[in-house]
Amino acid sequence: MECTYLRVEWIHDSDDEPVLLFSELDRDRMELRKIEIYRSGRADRCDQQSRSGTTMLSVEPIPAIEEIASDSRFLPVEIARQEFESVWSDCGESE
């Protein structure tokens, strides 16, 4: 399966929302795995079997990177699988 990997910086002032979002997307742009990192350093993650914190996979396809970038609060970039896997591993096991 060929996947796409995204890192999105979310610019806001809330401590209750993540500031970095990492997503592994299938060819239909559905999330397979997601990582949310908060300003405090807390990191939650989820996949199709488990999750930590309140992180959940989207039930809708993730928009194209250009559409995400059209909102100035979001700074999306496509990343390599290795970067995603490194962050996933650093977040530890899902609870």
C-alpha positions as YAML, in Angstrom:
chain: A
units: angstrom
residues:
- id: 1
  name: MET
  ca: [0.00, 0.00, 0.00]
- id: 2
  name: GLU
  ca: [1.31, 3.41, -0.96]
- id: 3
  name: CYS
  ca: [0.81, 5.99, 1.79]
- id: 4
  name: THR
  ca: [1.21, 9.73, 2.10]
- id: 5
  name: TYR
  ca: [2.56, 11.35, 5.27]
- id: 6
  name: LEU
  ca: [1.66, 14.84, 6.46]
- id: 7
  name: ARG
  ca: [2.91, 17.15, 9.17]
- id: 8
  name: VAL
  ca: [0.61, 20.10, 9.89]
- id: 9
  name: GLU
  ca: [1.47, 22.94, 12.24]
- id: 10
  name: TRP
  ca: [-1.72, 24.40, 13.74]
- id: 11
  name: ILE
  ca: [-1.28, 28.02, 14.77]
- id: 12
  name: HIS
  ca: [-3.49, 28.94, 17.74]
- id: 13
  name: ASP
  ca: [-3.32, 30.01, 21.39]
- id: 14
  name: SER
  ca: [-5.22, 27.15, 23.06]
- id: 15
  name: ASP
  ca: [-3.35, 24.78, 25.37]
- id: 16
  name: ASP
  ca: [-6.18, 22.26, 24.94]
- id: 17
  name: GLU
  ca: [-5.57, 21.65, 21.22]
- id: 18
  name: PRO
  ca: [-2.54, 20.11, 19.51]
- id: 19
  name: VAL
  ca: [-0.01, 22.33, 17.75]
- id: 20
  name: LEU
  ca: [1.43, 19.59, 15.52]
- id: 21
  name: LEU
  ca: [-0.53, 16.92, 13.68]
- id: 22
  name: PHE
  ca: [1.07, 13.99, 11.87]
- id: 23
  name: SER
  ca: [-1.02, 11.74, 9.65]
- id: 24
  name: GLU
  ca: [-0.43, 8.58, 7.65]
- id: 25
  name: LEU
  ca: [-2.93, 8.54, 4.78]
- id: 26
  name: ASP
  ca: [-3.95, 5.73, 2.43]
- id: 27
  name: ARG
  ca: [-4.46, 6.33, -1.31]
- id: 28
  name: ASP
  ca: [-8.01, 7.58, -0.62]
- id: 29
  name: ARG
  ca: [-6.56, 10.07, 1.92]
- id: 30
  name: MET
  ca: [-8.15, 8.29, 4.88]
- id: 31
  name: GLU
  ca: [-6.09, 8.37, 8.07]
- id: 32
  name: LEU
  ca: [-4.46, 5.10, 9.07]
- id: 33
  name: ARG
  ca: [-2.45, 6.54, 11.96]
- id: 34
  name: LYS
  ca: [-2.34, 9.96, 13.60]
- id: 35
  name: ILE
  ca: [-0.13, 11.73, 16.15]
- id: 36
  name: GLU
  ca: [-1.12, 14.92, 17.97]
- id: 37
  name: ILE
  ca: [1.52, 16.92, 19.85]
- id: 38
  name: TYR
  ca: [0.56, 19.64, 22.32]
- id: 39
  name: ARG
  ca: [2.37, 22.79, 23.38]
- id: 40
  name: SER
  ca: [3.09, 21.15, 26.75]
- id: 41
  name: GLY
  ca: [4.98, 18.35, 24.99]
- id: 42
  name: ARG
  ca: [2.21, 15.80, 25.53]
- id: 43
  name: ALA
  ca: [1.81, 13.50, 22.54]
- id: 44
  name: ASP
  ca: [-1.17, 11.28, 21.78]
- id: 45
  name: ARG
  ca: [-1.51, 8.85, 18.94]
- id: 46
  name: CYS
  ca: [-4.00, 6.47, 17.42]
- id: 47
  name: ASP
  ca: [-4.39, 3.84, 14.76]
- id: 48
  name: GLN
  ca: [-7.26, 1.57, 13.73]
- id: 49
  name: GLN
  ca: [-6.87, -0.63, 16.83]
- id: 50
  name: SER
  ca: [-5.92, 1.69, 19.69]
- id: 51
  name: ARG
  ca: [-5.59, 5.27, 20.83]
- id: 52
  name: SER
  ca: [-4.21, 7.45, 23.60]
- id: 53
  name: GLY
  ca: [-5.81, 10.61, 24.94]
- id: 54
  name: THR
  ca: [-8.62, 11.99, 22.86]
- id: 55
  name: THR
  ca: [-6.93, 11.47, 19.48]
- id: 56
  name: MET
  ca: [-9.17, 9.85, 16.89]
- id: 57
  name: LEU
  ca: [-8.85, 9.04, 13.21]
- id: 58
  name: SER
  ca: [-10.89, 11.19, 10.87]
- id: 59
  name: VAL
  ca: [-14.00, 9.59, 9.39]
- id: 60
  name: GLU
  ca: [-13.64, 11.80, 6.29]
- id: 61
  name: PRO
  ca: [-10.80, 11.91, 3.75]
- id: 62
  name: ILE
  ca: [-8.12, 14.48, 4.60]
- id: 63
  name: PRO
  ca: [-8.22, 17.40, 2.11]
- id: 64
  name: ALA
  ca: [-5.43, 18.03, -0.39]
- id: 65
  name: ILE
  ca: [-2.42, 19.84, 1.03]
- id: 66
  name: GLU
  ca: [-3.31, 22.97, -1.00]
- id: 67
  name: GLU
  ca: [-6.77, 23.08, 0.58]
- id: 68
  name: ILE
  ca: [-5.33, 22.71, 4.09]
- id: 69
  name: ALA
  ca: [-2.81, 25.49, 3.34]
- id: 70
  name: SER
  ca: [-5.59, 27.82, 2.17]
- id: 71
  name: ASP
  ca: [-6.40, 28.37, 5.87]
- id: 72
  name: SER
  ca: [-3.61, 30.54, 7.29]
- id: 73
  name: ARG
  ca: [-3.86, 28.77, 10.69]
- id: 74
  name: PHE
  ca: [-2.46, 25.58, 9.14]
- id: 75
  name: LEU
  ca: [1.03, 25.01, 7.73]
- id: 76
  name: PRO
  ca: [1.00, 21.57, 6.05]
- id: 77
  name: VAL
  ca: [3.95, 19.77, 4.51]
- id: 78
  name: GLU
  ca: [4.30, 16.30, 3.06]
- id: 79
  name: ILE
  ca: [7.01, 14.38, 4.90]
- id: 80
  name: ALA
  ca: [8.93, 11.15, 4.37]
- id: 81
  name: ARG
  ca: [7.71, 7.93, 5.92]
- id: 82
  name: GLN
  ca: [10.90, 7.80, 8.02]
- id: 83
  name: GLU
  ca: [10.04, 11.10, 9.74]
- id: 84
  name: PHE
  ca: [6.53, 9.87, 10.55]
- id: 85
  name: GLU
  ca: [7.84, 6.53, 11.86]
- id: 86
  name: SER
  ca: [10.40, 8.32, 14.04]
- id: 87
  name: VAL
  ca: [7.74, 10.53, 15.66]
- id: 88
  name: TRP
  ca: [5.38, 7.53, 16.01]
- id: 89
  name: SER
  ca: [8.10, 5.56, 17.78]
- id: 90
  name: ASP
  ca: [9.03, 8.50, 20.03]
- id: 91
  name: CYS
  ca: [5.40, 8.73, 21.21]
- id: 92
  name: GLY
  ca: [5.57, 5.24, 22.74]
- id: 93
  name: GLU
  ca: [2.84, 2.67, 22.89]
- id: 94
  name: SER
  ca: [-0.81, 3.67, 22.60]
- id: 95
  name: GLU
  ca: [-2.90, 2.96, 25.66]
...
